[in-house]
């Protein structure tokens, strides 16, 4: 996992009005969870937005530099609450971690390569976009790449087919389907449509065509 720094400050006053005031000032109310304890903090909205729009996104280790203290706890982002219409961040939850202890995290699955079956008109159905992994923070990958270059029509990839870096354990069910290369829907629909036509309808159509020809 990539390690990044984020400035923070403790906040003593909590509540809706306090949170609204923080957001108007360009800050985001947040909580740092650690061993059953919760520390209320505030972080800079612009800094956090830049972090989430980076290549790694929220799948990073954050070193929180808390103002007026010597504390710089390492944490992962557990939850982000955001207004989907305005894009405003409401709240962020951090979970403190120890760099020498394993953590579990949801890691995005990235597709690499051009699917062979697509050239034959196949459609890639991407069912699983994240997997849960367990590893030491330094060993936790930011994403998992899956090469699909050799997949043909009807082929699929399951979690058990994913190759992991050393020291990384898969927690997601190995039988879960990641993606499938299916036949074009339009072809299947056309086939079904032909099969659903009753023989008498075909015969009747042929007779009508003959009458019109006469």
N, C-alpha and C positions, 0 to 999 in steps of 0.2 A: 504494500500500500504506500502511496505517496504521503509524505509528511509535510504539512503546511502549518503556518502560524496564524493565529487570529487573536486580535486584541479583545479584551473583555474587562468588565468592571462589575463589582458586586453591587447588588441593588437591595436595599433594605425594605423599601416600600413596594408592596405588591397589590394587585387588584386591577380591575378593568380600567379605571381612570389613569392609574400609573402606567399601564401598558400602552394606552392610547397616547399618552404624553411622550413616551419613549419613541413610538413609531413616528410621531410628528417631528421629533428631533433627529430622525434618521437612524434610530437604533432599534434592535429587535430584542424583546424579552426572551430569556432562555433559562433553562435549568440544567445544572450539571449533577447527574446522579452518580453516587459512589458509595458502595457498601451499605446500602439502606439509607443513606443520607442524601439530601437534596440541597444544593446551593443555588440560590437565585442570582442570575447574572444578566448582563446586557451586552450585546455585541453590535458592531457597526454594520448597518444594512448594506452599504456599498461593498465592504470587504467580503461579506458573506455572499452577496450576489455574484461577485467576481469568482469566488471559490466554486459556487455551484455551476457556473457556466464554463468552468475549465474542462479540460479533457477528462479528468477523473471524476468530475461531478462531486457528489456528496460521499463517494466511496473513498474517503481519505482518513488519515489520522491527523487530528487537529491538536496542535499544541496551544493551549489557551494561556495567553500571557495576561494574567489578571492584574489590573492596575493596583498600585499601592501595596503589593504583596510580592513575596519572592516565589510564589506558587506559579508553576507552569505545567499543570497537569496535562497528560496526553489523553485524548478522548476520541470516540467515534461518534458520528451523527446518527442518532437513533430514529428521530422523527422530525419532519419539517411541516408546519402548518402554514398554508399560503392561500391567499385569495386568488382563485383561478381566473377571475375576470380582470382585476386590477394588477395582479402580479405582486401584490404587497405581501411580505412575510409577516405572519401573525406571531409565531412562536417556534422555538427550536429546542429539542431535547438532545443533550449530550450524555454519553455514558463513559465515565472514566475507565481507563484500562491500564494494565501494567505491561510493559513491553516484553517482559519475560514470561507472560502467561498467555495461553491460547485464547483466541476469541472466535466467535462465529459471526459471519456477515453474509448478506445477500450480495452476490456479485453478478453484474450483467454478463450475458452471453453475446459475443460478437461473431457474426457470420463472415467468413473469409473465403474468397474465391467465387467463381461463376459456376453455378450448378449445370452439370452436363445435360440433365433432363429438361432444362428450360429451353435448350435449343430444339428440342422435339415438341415444344409447346407445353411442357409441364409447368405447374404452379407450385411455388415454395410456400408452404403453410408453416409459419413460425409459431409454435405453440408455447414454448417456454423461453422467457427472456431473461430470467435470473435463476441462479442456483445458490444454495446455501453451503458455504464452505467453513471449515475450521482450520486455524493455523495460528502461529505466532504472528503478531502484528506486522513484523518486518517481512514475513513470508507471504502474507495475504496478497494475492494479485488484485489489481484494480479491475480487471475484466478477464474473461475466459474466451479464447478464440477457438472457433470450430470451423475446420476446413471442409467445405461442401463441394469441392471441385469434382469429385468422382461420383457424385450421386446422380442416379438415373431415375426415370419414371418408376414410381412405386417404392423407391428407397426411402429410408428414414434414419434418423439419428436419435439415440436414447441417451439418457444421462450416463449410463454405464459405458458408453463409447467415448466419453470426454476424457482426454489425457490431462492430468493435473501435474503441476510442478512438484518437485520434492518437498516433503514436509507439509503438504496441503491435503486435507481429508474432505471427501464429499459427504454432505449430510442429506442432500436431496435424494428421494427414492430413485434408485438406479433404473427402474423400469419406466420412469416418466419420459414421455416423448418430447424431444426438443424441437424437431421439425420433420416434415414429410414432404416429399416431392410427389404431388398428385397429378393425375391426368387432367387436362383442361375441362372445366365444368361445362363448357358449351358442347363439347363432344359427347359427354355423358348425357346431357339433357336431350340432345338430338336423338341419341340411341333409345332413350326411354320413350320419347315421343313417338318414334316409329313403332316400338313394341306395343304401345298402348292403343294403336289403331286396330279396330276389330276387322277380321277378314271380310265380313259382309259389307263393311264400309268401303273397303278397298274395291270389292267386286262392284258395289253400287256406283262408285266413282268411275270405274272403268266403263260400265254400261252407259252412264250419263255422258261421258266423253265421246263414246261411239255414236250416241244419238245426235250430239251436237255436230259431229263430223259429217253425219248424213245430211 
